[in-house]
Amino acid sequence: MAMQYNRIFNFSAGPSMLPVPVLERCRDEMLNYRGSGMSVMEMSHRSKVFDEIAVNAQRLLREVMGIPDHYKVLFMQGGASLQFAAIPLNLRKNGRADYIRTGNFSTIASKEASKYLKVNIAATTEDSNFDHIPAQEELALDPQADYVHICMNNTIYGSRFSYIPETGAVPLAADLSSCILSEPIDVSKFGLIYAGVQKNIAPAGMAVVIIREDLLREPAPDLPIMLDYKLMADKDSMYNTPNCWCIYVTGLVLEYIRSIGGVEEMARRNKKKADALYACLDESRLFHAAVWPGSRSMMNVTFRTGDDTLDAEFVKGAAERGMVNLKGHKKVGGMRASIYNNMPYEGVETLISYLKEFEAAHPAK
Ligand SMILES: Cc1ncc(COP(=O)(O)O)c(C=O)c1O
């Protein structure tokens, strides 16, 4: 179906591919949204027609993720990065928090938080260039911490938590930017979940925050209004003008996910893609996956040949074959295939064929 548009396989780490049926809906509704006579881009966020869009998006997120009633859903601006400050500013009580550093964004989050409270690095895998996730037994958690922060899926290094850390009475705050909606997740195990929307949910420009109600507190006097979770919850994320377009596309993507069988079906498809790609890498003499088996991401697959010139040749050849954005992040080198929800299986199959073709053309010396 996508063939008719001449689309290529975009392995970008984000923003990334959206479902074609969603893009088609956006196109069809672009100039006149369902008889309103205007585009969603032109609507007042206070209008009845937009209110329905926002209510629907939130309702669908709750349904698709199975978010319990005692959690609030917020649509906030500033991307996931603004949450790095919002979390400590809203959740601090004792003034201490535990951070587990497993990659780039959890490191940035911990540094940002250290401006506002005392950060304890409860575990890190930095010494081995973040090639795995620490086990529960390795986490040096502080029972008096205001919260524990993790990044569930490390977009740049290609690793992920395959378990949800047990933090006792301390709330767990998790960055799900690059794995939200990729598989079912038990929201009740978290105090707070946040995610930039530009990988599995919508175009760039918004973050979703899912927060347990008991963590919504009266704000400190110096808390910026735009970071105030309680205010955002009280105002249904409409204290000011929200990102209306993003909220609209969020609703469409969620409807699409529901139509294919929900996150369970999404997980089945994602696992099939990731298993096929890792199996190919593990069989290869030339290419090597960068992350330990038990910690490998289903969304971002990092690999390399070990030879920078060959890696560059591979990336160039892939682009010539309609597979773009495979160059790894400069902190890791090599290649990274981001195979989010909307990368079709054919994209992974095409990549696997090219991996084999490339290997055959470059026999071991
Ligand atoms: C895991 C993770 N956290 C945070 C961010 C930062 O997100 P944003 O650009 O929305 O601020 C990213 C961006 O790629 C990410 O992958």
The ligand as a Tripos MOL2 file, in Angstrom:
@<TRIPOS>MOLECULE
LIG
   16    16     1     0     0
SMALL
NO_CHARGES

@<TRIPOS>ATOM
      1 C1         15.0290    7.9640   25.5810 C.3       1 LIG1
      2 C2         14.9840    9.4180   25.2290 C.ar      1 LIG1
      3 N1         14.7760   10.3140   26.1990 N.ar      1 LIG1
      4 C3         14.7250   11.6260   25.9350 C.ar      1 LIG1
      5 C4         14.8820   12.1120   24.6730 C.ar      1 LIG1
      6 C5         14.8180   13.5730   24.4040 C.3       1 LIG1
      7 O1         13.5760   13.8180   23.8420 O.3       1 LIG1
      8 P1         13.1160   15.2380   23.2900 P.3       1 LIG1
      9 O2         13.8810   15.4880   22.0480 O.co2     1 LIG1
     10 O3         11.6460   15.0350   23.0810 O.co2     1 LIG1
     11 O4         13.3820   16.2430   24.3430 O.co2     1 LIG1
     12 C6         15.0920   11.2120   23.6060 C.ar      1 LIG1
     13 C7         15.2650   11.7090   22.2310 C.2       1 LIG1
     14 O5         15.5740   11.0270   21.3120 O.2       1 LIG1
     15 C8         15.1420    9.8390   23.9090 C.ar      1 LIG1
     16 O6         15.3510    8.9350   22.9390 O.3       1 LIG1
@<TRIPOS>BOND
     1     1     2 1
     2     2     3 ar
     3     2    15 ar
     4     3     4 ar
     5     4     5 ar
     6     5     6 1
     7     5    12 ar
     8     6     7 1
     9     7     8 1
    10     8     9 2
    11     8    10 1
    12     8    11 1
    13    12    13 1
    14    12    15 ar
    15    13    14 2
    16    15    16 1
@<TRIPOS>SUBSTRUCTURE
     1 LIG1         1 GROUP 0 **** ****
